[in-house]
Amino acid sequence: MKHTLSAAQGFRHTLGLLMVVMVVLAAGSSMAAEKIPVLNMGYIFTTHHSPFMVAMAKNEEFKDFGVYLRPVADKVRYELMDGDKPLALLNVIVNKSGAEATTMFAQGDMDLALASGTAIMAGIDQGTPMKMLCPTHVDGMGLVFPPQSTLTGWAQVEEFIKASEQPVKIGYHSPTSAPRIIIEGALQQAGFNVTQDANQQDADVVLVDLKETSNFIPALTSGQVDAWVGPAPHPEVSELKNVGHIALDLRDLPPAGAWHNFPCCVMAARDSIIAEHPEIISKTIELLAKSGQWCNEHKAEEGKIINAWTGAPAEAVEKSTIIYTTEATENWMRGQDTYLEILNSMNKFRGELKGRSLAEVQDKLFDLRFLTKN
């Protein structure tokens, strides 16, 4: 009798184990079916990438947008959500520069990234299969003089240059940066003789390569330059610290309207990711667009978030004239043409883009089809 009962109990135990295994296998199968892509996404500690940082900081508070980020590990890993549906797991990488992001793209270690358009151009020229998908922002660049200066607006800056007995020295932080390209183009169109040669004494303006944004204030304080051009939030920070005076916003340089919506940073992705995950691309751009609009409308709160995230002064962020947008306007595209032309004139290209016009390489550089869906 004991033997019979033991066998029955053993049968029930075995049956129970089989049921547990079946449940586990079924759950595993369900989890496998719901498995989402894991993608590496890069950004840089700059206000140019505020919409992404704000989307991470606000995370589920942006749920009403329809698309938002659900935190898995704060500042490191997020689920890209479409309503209640997870689309992708984003491993978030902080890059030091656009060049570093481009190198990671080339190595296959980056799937999506926010970076300068010129850095992405350089990577595409070198054969890295990737595309620019949308802007992240436009404008937000200033011409800064010493704090005691009272120059305000183009007319006064123009008169100052004309009245100077020596070439006016204007610094910039990178030869391929938007501020450098805009100031040189605008001054030349205004009829000024612009050079990089410090020995050319008959020039109206000498442009000085200061190498890094960290050199803006020391160069102005020491008299190495008479002024400098730079991106947000550096002009605003200089005024906040009383070490600079913003004479004008570069979008207001002549000819009127020509420098509005000038490009700088973009979102880019590897070609294979675009092909394999179009919904993820579309929703990421949608999130940047909606978060960017929120930033435009909530400058003070954006400033507090970015201050906590990067240390940039909240007041400087709030006063910035940067406009967050994913819209590829006619002026934005014209600015990309300007970049291509100038980078070619500087012999920066050796491959796909060397000697080519924008019309010839537009399909190599951009994939803008997702913008119409936002």
Secondary structure, DSSP 8 states (H G I E B T S, - for coil): -HHHHHHHHHHHHHHHHHHHHHHHHHHHHHHHHT---EEEEEEESSGGGHHHHHHHHHGGGGGGGSEEEEEEETTTEEEEEETTEEEEEEEEEEES-HHHHHHHHHHT--SEEEEEHHHHHHHHHTT--EEEEEESEE--EEEEE-TT----SHHHHHHHHHH-SS-EEEEES-TTSHHHHHHHHHHHHTT--EES-TT-TT-SEEEEE-SSGGGHHHHHHHTS-SEEEEETTHHHHHHHTTS-EEEEEGGGSSSTTTTTT-B-EEEEEEHHHHHH-HHHHHHHHHHHHHHHHHHHH-HHHHHHHHHHHH---HHHHHH---EE-----HHHHHHHHHHHHHHHHTT---STTTT--HHHHHHHHB--GGGGG-
